[in-house]
Amino acid sequence: MSQQQVAPAGWYPHPSMVGTQRYWDGSRWTDHIAPMPMLAPMPMVRAQGMGDGVLVVGYITAIFIPVVGFIIGIVAMSKGRGGHGAAMLVISIVAFMFWLNALTPDTTYSTYNGY
């Protein structure tokens, strides 16, 4: 002979009243109804993996190695540090233009002297 398993006594979600629960006494449903308990809100957690030290390195790199600084800026934006990431992107672009101008020879002058 098989025994039928019965749910233990306790509060269970009410099947026809959303947001409420009903009490099961172990053998039958009672008339006791209560609201569902409120869930505690999840605490805000700072984005991991992009600490202040990495941001400092990102800014310095954006100035001296703009391509790498640009990549670090994109990563910073994806890690929830949008303001710092955008600043690194701008600094990288400006630094790239500076280094491009500083390191390429100026060919605007002419060596032709008219003879």
Secondary structure, 3 states (H helix, E strand, C coil): CCCCCCCCCEEEECCCCCCEEEEECCCCEEEEEEECCCCCCCCCCCCCCCCHHHHHHHHHHHHHCHHHHHHHHHHHHHCCCHHHHHHHHHHHHHHHHHHHHHHCCCCCCCCCCCC
